[in-house]
Amino acid sequence: MAAQQRPLSPHLQVYQPQLTSVLSIVHRSTGVALSLGAFILAAWLVSIAGDGDTFVQFNKFAGSLPGKLALFAFTASLAYHLLNGIRHLLWDIGWGFKLSQAYASGWIVLGLALAITCVVAYLGLQAGGAA
């Protein structure tokens, strides 16, 4: 008997990215980034508990360009993931399911995450410059 020809399922290239789908993917990605950042946080705590040389080496890395970019990415991930988590909690109580509300809350989350990240980065640069 010949194999039955079944239609293939649409693939990702068929769909246009929408704000809601992109925000969902970013939420999952920031969760992974926060998990990886937890290891860096643990390394920082171990360097504090260790000898002074280890702490100096960690601070040297954190003060370098790659270290600052990692801290900025961690801060952005934390701000976005927290705010989008609050958005999901609002969905859990039944608010924000209309398409217009979903898009508005998505843009609000993006804007607030960007603002919080910029404020924290600015304050970090101010504190770093004062030391």
N, C-alpha and C positions, 0 to 999 in steps of 0.2 A: 504494500500500500504506500502511495506517495505521501510525503510529509505535507501536512496542511500549511498553506501560506497564511500566516497571521500578520495583521498590521503591527508595525513596530510602534512602541511607545514614543511619544515626542521626547526629544532630547533637550538638554538645557539651551542649546543654540536656537531653538525654536522660540523660546520665550524672551520677551523684552524684560530687562531688569526693572523692577518696581521698587519704590522707596521701602515698602514694607518687607520685601524679600531681602533687599540689601541690608537693612537694619538688623534683620534676623541673623544673617550670615556674620555681620560685624559683631553682634552680641556674642555669638558662639566663639568667634576669633578672639575677642577681648577676654573671654573666660579662659581660653587657653593661654593667652599672654599673661594673665594674672596668675595662673598656676605656675608658669615658668618664673614669673617675678617673685613668687613666694620663695623659690630656691635662692634667688639673689638676696632677698630679705634675710633668709636663714644664714647665708654666708656672711652678711653684714653683722648679724648677731654673734656668730661664731668669732668673727674678727674682733669684736668688742670684748668678748670673753677671753680671747687669747692674749698673746703678748702685744706690746705696742707696735712692733714692726708690722704685724699682720694688719692691724687697723690702719696704719699709715699707707700700706700697699693698697688696701681696699679704697681708701679715700683718694689715693692717687688715680686709681682707675675711675672712680666715680666723678672725679674732676676733669677727666679727659673728655674729648669730644664724643667718642663712642659711649662712654659712661653717661654723659649728659643726655645723649639721644635716647639711651635705654631708660633713664629716669623719666624723660619727657614722655616716651611711649607708654611706660608703666602708669604715669599719672593720667594720660589721656584714656588709657584702657580702664583705669579705675573709675574715672569720672563718668565715662560713657556707660560702663556696665552697671554702675550704681543707678544712674538716672533711668536707664532703660529697664532696669529691674523694678524701679518704682512704677514705671509705665505699665509693666506687666502685672504688677499688683493691682493697679487701677482696673486693668482688664479683668482680673479675677473677681472684682466686686461688681463687674458689669458695666463699667464706664469706658467709653471710647471705642466702641465697636463700629460706629458709623465710619464710612470711608473717609469723610472729611475730617473727623476727629482723629482717626488713625494717622492720617498724613500730618495734621497740625501737631499732634503730640510727638510724632517722629522728628519733625523739624525743630520743635522746641527742645527735645532731648539733644539733638545735634548741636544746636546753638548754645545751650547751657553747658554741655560737655566741653565745647571749644572755649567758652568764656572761663569756665573753672580751670581748665588746663592752662590757659594763658595767665590767669591770675596767680596760680600756684607757681608757674615757671618764673614769672616776674618777681614774686616774693622770694623765691629761691635764689634768683640772681642777686637780689638786693641783700639777702642774708649772706650770700657767698662773697659779695664785694665788701661787706662790712667787716668780715673776719680778717 
